[in-house]
Amino acid sequence: MADDSPDQQSSSTLSLSTFEEPTFSVASLLAGLTEGLIKEDKESGKAFNPDPFIATLEGAIEQLLPLQDQNVTQEFSGLNSKITEVGKTAIRIGEQLESIDRVRSRANEAHDIILYYNEFARGETTRLEALRKEGKEGRAKVAVIARRLLAVARDIEGVDGSEVTKATIEKYAERFEKDMLRLFEKAYLKGEPKAMAHCAQTLLEFNGGSSCIQIYVNQHDFFISRDRIEAVHYVAEAPMWESLADPNQAAPKTEPQLAALYSDIRDQISQEAQIIEVVFPHPVVVMQVFLQRVFAQVIQSHLEKLISAAQGSSTLAFLRVLALARFSTAQLVNDIKAHDFFRSSSSINPSTSEAYPLARRGSDDADVDNKTSAGATQAMSGGPGISALSGMLDQQLDELFGQHLDNSRYVERECKSLTELYASYLLQFARWHRATNKAKPTNTIFDRMVNQISSSANGTPGTTQTSGLKSLLKLSGISADDSTNPLTEEVPTTPELCESDGQLDLNVVEKLLTWHAESVGRMIELSSPSEVSTLAESFCKGYVETALETSLAQFSSYDLKAEPSLKTVTVIKTADMAMHLWQRYVTTTIVPLAAASVNIRREMSTFNNHTMVRIENKINSVAQKALECRFLLCISDIRLRVTLT
């Protein structure tokens, strides 16, 4: 009990409350810690022993150290709370001061605007003119003041003299804008980017800056040069166009004049991106207007001439040129998007503008293109992002080819082209089967095309033949040499029909499938894969099924008095091999194109299965008729022998 009493006493004595008391002293603290030890030492009557005192004081020190840490933590926490409160108070005071400063600034601005308005009401502009002559900073202030004066003048109505004052302010604002545009144009022609940047910034503060954008774009040498304005003439009789209309020659990958134009556009955009970033506060807006003008004026007119020339050549030439132009233009759009300008929308500091020299522009006056820059003022307020500019490029690409690819126009042209090629190449084949089968032509597209080509081949002298029809007649093998026997002067000679014209040929099958593969390749790029099955009708019905139907008709009209010719049966083997080629072609080429869509792949498989079943049924019918004829011939021989005996 005696050993524990000093520790308990020190624990009760050593607490934060002890040190916070007003009567606290070090002497009283030591007296309280050693009071019990002194009493015990006196009662023992022995010599003084310092060990208990030392142990007690050491224990007290061990208890005081945590108290010191606790006290420091509490002090810092309290200090932090006070600093936080002071900070919040300072923030509230700062916000109030900012609000007061804004109110003061608005009041000063309103005071100045009222003074300027009164001066305009009196017909005086001396003070504003003096401010404008102070240089760049003065012109920037005048731009803001003029814009605000215009807003005030439009809001004030019903006051005596307000209309006159409004007219005076508008006249001054118009003169100020013309002066700034004149400075911009002067700097533009001299190639001074710093002066141009100042004018563009000032006009941005004045009215959004659309007027200087129009000057920059409309007077650009890229749009007003003589070489660019002159029309590009395409000669449809040139060797390139003859190869375009020939299905046996590979489709060209590029067109020289179009490739040169797009290369020029890439170089021009690369140069303009540097200049626009230096000069204009919102370069993305200016680049959007510039690119819209490039697509609407330069690219569209060039493509129209190119596609128009292809339309006058042949349907195949039109489709090949359309695919070539679409691919080249899409590649141009992707190259523009990959430019460094699209990776950063931040403007370059005008102070570094000397690093980007400006080429001297043409000074000819150009009409203002309201269509491409009508929304520039509105866009300046928020500034479209790079994503909006990329979306504009995609929209321009769709608009260029929309009239040729929308709805079902493109698919109809692909079907027409493939049908024309098949009908031309299989013209003798179809005529032989018609003559042999003696059946009336059906009203299918293939049959109508055969009739058209046949009537054109047998036309009267003087009939005008288009270049597309010439290529089809040449493909059918009945055209004449244009240099010595033009179609416009003499009727082309139609070859006589022979039995080989009506036979199925695997070489022909391979050629037809090659043409079909080219059409499918274009359709995948320009249309939906779901339309691929529509291209298969002419191949199956116009070639394989025609031969099978003729064989079936020959066996059906078999004369029992004569022995049937089994040459017709050979069509079964050739048709079977042709459909094996077709099946392999569909499996390896067509179906993988629809790998991303289960529904389209199912539709293709269903169409192919129906086609295969239909042809297999006709093959079976031909085989069955051949067996029936042979059986009837045997029965007839037996009866004859019985009669003779």
C-alpha angles and dihedrals in degrees: 000000000000092000094052099047096076093051092048090048092050092048091054091045099046105067135116090253090061092059093043093058115108092228094053117136135164092236093055090047092054091043091053092049096048101033095098094044093052091051092050091048092053093047093050093058091209129124116288112280114198096188097088090048092051092048091049093050092046090052089049091052091051089053093046095055095064089044089055092052091047091050093049091050092051091048092051091046091052091046091050091051091051092048090049091051091048090049092051090048090049091050091051090048091047092050091049090048091050090049091049090047091051091049090048091049092049090048091051091046091048089049091051093045090051091050092048091046091051090049090053088048087057091045094249124135099160098115093046091047090051090052091050091054092056091088134248096340091047093051090049091053092046090053092056093044093048091050091051093045090054090052092049093046091052092050096050111084135160095028121124110260094008093120092051091048090048091052091049092051092047091049091051092046090050091050091048091051092049091050091051092047090050090052090047093050091047091052089043093057093044093048097239107152097182093056090044091051091051093050092046092051092047093049089047089058091045105048110342096279098262093132095060090046089055091051092048093050101035095049094044113128090226090070103034103040115119093236091055095047096049113094120251111233120208117200109216091198093061119114092254092061092048089056090047091058093045111089091196091066122073117258112256118252097209140023112219099223094043091048091050091049093050091047089053090049092052092052092046094050091048090055096042093050090063093046095045093050090053099045110034129061091218105035094174091064093050092046089051092054091045094050092046089055091048092053097040098045110022108026098036095050091047093049092047091056092045095049092042090056090049092051089056091053106052142305091259091051090050092052093046092049091045092053091044093049093045092050094046093047093047089051089051091052091050091049091051091050090050091057118115089245090070093052094063129029094189119114123240115245110260089226088073093049094108088073090068112060117208119227115228111262131214115267099209116126115252131193115257111254101222093177097061098039104032092103097043095100093050092045091052093066093063103009116222115254128236089264090058090050091051090049090052090054091051090049092050090051092052093047093051093059101022095100090057099040105034122108111347100319095108095046090049091052092049090051091047092049094049091045091050092051094046093044092049096046093043096041095113089041092054094044092051092051092047091051092046098041093040088208125144114255115258124233096250122132090249093054093046090052091049090052092049094050092045093051090047091051091051095041124134121265114276095036109142113237121200121223089250092055090046090057091049092050090048090052090051091053097241102097125111130227106275093210096058105018111025118196091235091065108034136031111249116243116251113217117239117258120251134178093257090062090069099047123104113247125195091211088059089048091054092049092049091050090049090055090045091052091054091052091048091051091054092045092053090055098042107027144018122299088228089075094059094094091062089069094061098068097084095049097050100035100031097048119014099031092044091059092046093049091051091051090049091050092049092053091044091056093047115147110224091210092066131054110254119244112244093201087094090064090066088075088072094064094044093046090050092052091046091054090047087057089047092049092050090047092051093047097048101033115019106038096049089059089068096046091119094056122056093192094053091046089051092050091050092049091048092050092047092048092051090049092049092047092049093051093043089054090052091048089051090049091052091049092047092050090049091053091046091052091049091047092049090049091053092049090050091052092050092050091049092052092047090051092051093050 
